[in-house]
Amino acid sequence: MKGGIKNMNKKLMVFGILGLFTMGLVVAGYYAIFSTTFTVSSPITIDGGEQDLGETHSGGIIEGDSVIISNEASSERIISFTETSECDVETSYAMNVDMNKKNSEWIIIPDTTVILSYVTVGDEFKYKVDTELVDYVVVYYPDLDGNPGSWNIGNAQLIGDTNTEWTSSSIIELPVETDWNDKAKLWLIPKVDWEAKSWNPTEWYFENNLVTYGNDVTIDAESSITVTPLYEVAIGETGECTVTTEVA
């Protein structure tokens, strides 16, 4: 009987040791491990960020130097602008779009380029046209019926006359939510065509790229945009003024 108990104790001890050894293999066992180290950098870079505009006067719009903002990522990025300043100054950001006459096949007619500058981010939509177009107006044409091939000037919104100086407009956003395009179409058309709601495209200028106006800007993958900061200094402001813009 005692011999049987001893043998049983030996077996239990062996099983216990084997069990502990097996548990150790399960808990700590693996085939291999590896580790990876990498550095994450911002895909957004800026060229032309340091500017000194010298002496100017309050009460008007001051154009800064153009800034190139690049997106090196393989996907689009949405950026926003945040300004800080001790001065009483309103800052907005403008872009340019080439406008051209086009033939019946919608091909650009050479030597018809007019540059329309417009605020893409700011508290108020402003624009200007680089060429004196007598009796022309700027209009926004949204595709509201989902058929870009159709045309109804009754859908258009008047932005204003084609002024050569920065001009404010009552436009709230571009494009509107009901526009089937992800960006907005801007046209330069004779004022008589606007008033008569007539189609006379041989005398019209059409955008080569769609535009936006809102709180942020989308930069396509591996591409860049050029923006011009605009500073509207309050009347009565004097002294040195520094505006710092964060792009995020």
C-alpha positions as CSV (number, residue, x, y, z in Angstrom):
1,M,0.0,0.0,0.0
2,K,2.8,2.4,0.9
3,G,4.6,1.4,-2.3
4,G,1.5,2.3,-4.3
5,I,1.2,5.7,-2.7
6,K,4.8,6.4,-3.4
7,N,4.4,5.5,-7.0
8,M,1.3,7.6,-7.3
9,N,3.1,10.6,-5.7
10,K,6.0,10.1,-8.2
11,K,3.5,10.1,-11.1
12,L,1.8,13.2,-9.9
13,M,5.2,15.0,-9.5
14,V,6.2,14.0,-13.0
15,F,2.8,15.2,-14.4
16,G,3.1,18.4,-12.4
17,I,6.6,19.1,-13.8
18,L,5.5,18.3,-17.4
19,G,2.4,20.5,-16.9
20,L,4.5,23.4,-15.7
21,F,6.9,22.9,-18.6
22,T,4.0,22.8,-21.1
23,M,2.4,25.9,-19.7
24,G,5.7,27.7,-20.0
25,L,5.8,26.8,-23.7
26,V,2.3,28.1,-24.2
27,V,2.8,31.3,-22.3
28,A,6.2,32.3,-23.6
29,G,6.5,30.4,-26.9
30,Y,6.6,32.1,-30.3
31,Y,8.3,31.5,-33.6
32,A,9.8,34.9,-34.2
33,I,9.4,38.6,-33.6
34,F,10.3,41.8,-35.5
35,S,10.1,45.5,-34.8
36,T,9.7,48.5,-37.2
37,T,10.8,52.1,-36.7
38,F,9.7,55.0,-39.0
39,T,9.3,58.7,-38.9
40,V,6.0,60.3,-39.8
41,S,6.4,63.7,-41.5
42,S,3.7,66.2,-42.6
43,P,2.7,65.8,-46.3
44,I,1.9,69.5,-46.5
45,T,4.8,71.9,-47.3
46,I,4.8,75.6,-47.9
47,D,7.0,77.7,-50.2
48,G,7.0,81.5,-49.7
49,G,5.9,81.6,-46.1
50,E,8.2,84.4,-44.9
51,Q,7.0,87.8,-46.2
52,D,7.8,91.5,-45.6
53,L,5.4,93.8,-47.4
54,G,7.1,97.0,-46.2
55,E,5.1,100.1,-45.6
56,T,1.5,100.4,-46.5
57,H,-1.7,102.2,-45.5
58,S,-4.8,101.2,-43.6
59,G,-8.3,101.1,-45.0
60,G,-7.6,99.0,-48.1
61,I,-6.8,95.5,-49.2
62,I,-3.1,94.6,-49.2
63,E,-2.0,91.7,-51.4
64,G,0.7,89.5,-50.0
65,D,3.1,87.4,-52.0
66,S,1.9,84.2,-53.5
67,V,2.4,81.1,-51.4
68,I,2.7,77.6,-52.9
69,I,1.2,74.8,-50.7
70,S,2.0,71.3,-51.7
71,N,0.6,67.9,-50.8
72,E,3.1,65.1,-51.1
73,A,0.7,62.4,-49.9
74,S,-0.8,59.8,-52.2
75,S,-4.3,61.0,-51.2
76,E,-6.0,64.4,-51.1
77,R,-5.8,66.6,-48.1
78,I,-8.2,69.2,-46.7
79,I,-6.4,72.2,-45.2
80,S,-7.7,75.2,-43.2
81,F,-6.1,78.5,-42.3
82,T,-6.0,80.1,-38.8
83,E,-4.5,83.5,-38.3
84,T,-3.2,85.3,-35.2
85,S,-2.3,89.0,-35.0
86,E,-2.3,91.9,-32.5
87,C,-3.5,94.2,-35.3
88,D,-7.0,94.9,-36.4
89,V,-6.8,93.1,-39.8
90,E,-9.0,90.8,-41.7
91,T,-7.2,88.1,-43.6
92,S,-8.4,86.0,-46.5
93,Y,-6.8,83.8,-49.2
94,A,-7.2,84.2,-52.9
95,M,-6.6,82.0,-55.9
96,N,-6.7,82.5,-59.7
97,V,-8.6,80.8,-62.5
98,D,-8.0,81.3,-66.2
99,M,-11.1,82.2,-68.2
100,N,-11.3,81.7,-71.9
101,K,-13.6,81.8,-74.9
102,K,-14.3,78.4,-76.4
103,N,-15.4,77.2,-79.8
104,S,-18.4,75.0,-80.6
105,E,-16.4,71.9,-79.7
106,W,-15.6,73.4,-76.3
107,I,-11.9,73.9,-77.2
108,I,-10.1,77.0,-75.9
109,I,-9.7,79.8,-78.4
110,P,-6.1,81.0,-78.3
111,D,-5.2,84.5,-77.0
112,T,-8.5,84.9,-75.1
113,T,-7.3,84.3,-71.6
114,V,-8.7,86.5,-68.8
115,I,-7.6,85.9,-65.2
116,L,-10.2,86.0,-62.5
117,S,-8.9,86.2,-59.0
118,Y,-11.3,85.2,-56.2
119,V,-11.2,84.6,-52.4
120,T,-11.4,80.9,-51.7
121,V,-11.2,81.2,-47.9
122,G,-12.3,84.3,-46.0
123,D,-15.2,86.0,-44.2
124,E,-16.4,87.6,-47.4
125,F,-16.3,86.5,-51.1
126,K,-14.2,89.0,-53.1
127,Y,-13.1,88.9,-56.7
128,K,-11.4,91.0,-59.4
129,V,-10.7,90.6,-63.2
130,D,-7.3,91.4,-64.6
131,T,-8.7,92.8,-67.9
132,E,-11.1,95.6,-68.5
133,L,-14.2,93.9,-70.0
134,V,-16.7,96.6,-70.7
135,D,-20.3,95.8,-69.7
136,Y,-19.5,92.2,-68.6
137,V,-20.6,90.5,-65.4
138,V,-19.4,87.5,-63.3
139,V,-22.0,84.8,-62.8
140,Y,-22.0,81.5,-60.9
141,Y,-23.7,78.7,-62.9
142,P,-24.7,75.6,-60.9
143,D,-26.0,72.4,-62.5
144,L,-29.2,72.0,-60.5
145,D,-31.0,69.3,-62.5
146,G,-28.1,66.8,-62.6
147,N,-27.6,67.2,-66.3
148,P,-24.5,69.2,-67.1
149,G,-25.4,69.0,-70.8
150,S,-28.5,71.1,-70.3
151,W,-28.5,74.9,-69.9
152,N,-30.8,77.2,-68.0
153,I,-29.4,80.7,-67.2
154,G,-32.2,81.0,-64.8
155,N,-30.2,78.8,-62.5
156,A,-27.3,81.3,-62.4
157,Q,-26.4,83.7,-59.7
158,L,-25.1,87.2,-60.4
159,I,-21.8,87.8,-58.6
160,G,-21.1,91.4,-59.9
161,D,-19.6,93.5,-62.6
162,T,-16.1,92.6,-63.9
163,N,-14.2,95.1,-61.9
164,T,-10.4,95.3,-62.0
165,E,-10.2,96.0,-58.2
166,W,-11.1,93.7,-55.4
167,T,-14.9,93.8,-55.1
168,S,-17.1,92.3,-52.4
169,S,-20.1,90.0,-53.3
170,S,-23.0,88.6,-51.5
171,I,-22.1,85.0,-52.4
172,I,-22.3,82.8,-49.3
173,E,-20.7,79.6,-50.6
174,L,-19.3,78.0,-53.8
175,P,-20.7,75.6,-54.8
176,V,-24.2,75.5,-53.2
177,E,-25.3,72.2,-51.8
178,T,-27.8,71.7,-54.6
179,D,-25.1,71.9,-57.3
180,W,-24.3,68.6,-58.8
181,N,-20.6,69.6,-59.2
182,D,-18.2,69.3,-56.4
183,K,-16.9,72.7,-57.3
184,A,-18.4,75.8,-59.0
185,K,-18.5,77.1,-62.5
186,L,-17.9,80.8,-63.0
187,W,-18.6,82.6,-66.3
188,L,-17.9,86.1,-67.6
189,I,-20.8,87.1,-69.9
190,P,-22.0,90.4,-71.5
191,K,-24.4,92.3,-69.2
192,V,-27.0,92.4,-72.0
193,D,-27.0,88.5,-72.2
194,W,-27.5,88.3,-68.5
195,E,-30.4,90.8,-68.5
196,A,-32.0,89.1,-71.4
197,K,-31.2,85.6,-70.1
198,S,-30.0,84.7,-73.6
199,W,-27.5,82.1,-74.8
200,N,-24.6,83.8,-76.7
201,P,-21.6,81.6,-75.9
202,T,-19.3,83.0,-78.6
203,E,-18.8,86.1,-76.5
204,W,-18.6,84.4,-73.1
205,Y,-15.6,83.4,-71.1
206,F,-15.7,80.0,-69.3
207,E,-13.5,78.8,-66.4
208,N,-10.7,76.3,-67.1
209,N,-10.9,74.9,-63.5
210,L,-13.8,74.8,-61.1
211,V,-13.6,76.9,-58.0
212,T,-14.6,76.8,-54.3
213,Y,-15.3,79.3,-51.6
214,G,-15.7,78.2,-48.0
215,N,-13.8,77.5,-44.8
216,D,-11.2,75.1,-46.2
217,V,-9.4,74.0,-49.4
218,T,-8.8,70.6,-50.8
219,I,-5.4,69.8,-52.4
220,D,-5.4,66.8,-54.7
221,A,-2.8,64.0,-54.1
222,E,0.7,64.8,-55.1
223,S,-0.2,68.3,-56.3
224,S,0.0,71.9,-55.2
225,I,-2.0,75.1,-55.1
226,T,-1.0,78.7,-55.1
227,V,-2.8,81.2,-52.8
228,T,-2.3,84.9,-52.3
229,P,-3.0,86.2,-48.7
230,L,-5.1,89.4,-48.6
231,Y,-4.9,91.7,-45.6
232,E,-7.6,94.3,-45.0
233,V,-6.3,96.6,-42.3
234,A,-8.8,98.6,-40.3
235,I,-8.9,102.3,-40.7
236,G,-6.9,104.0,-37.9
237,E,-4.5,101.1,-37.4
238,T,-0.8,102.2,-37.2
239,G,2.5,100.6,-36.4
240,E,4.2,97.3,-37.3
241,C,1.7,94.5,-37.9
242,T,2.5,90.8,-38.1
243,V,0.0,88.2,-39.1
244,T,0.8,84.5,-38.6
245,T,-1.1,81.9,-40.5
246,E,-1.2,78.3,-39.5
247,V,-2.1,75.8,-42.2
248,A,-3.5,72.6,-40.7
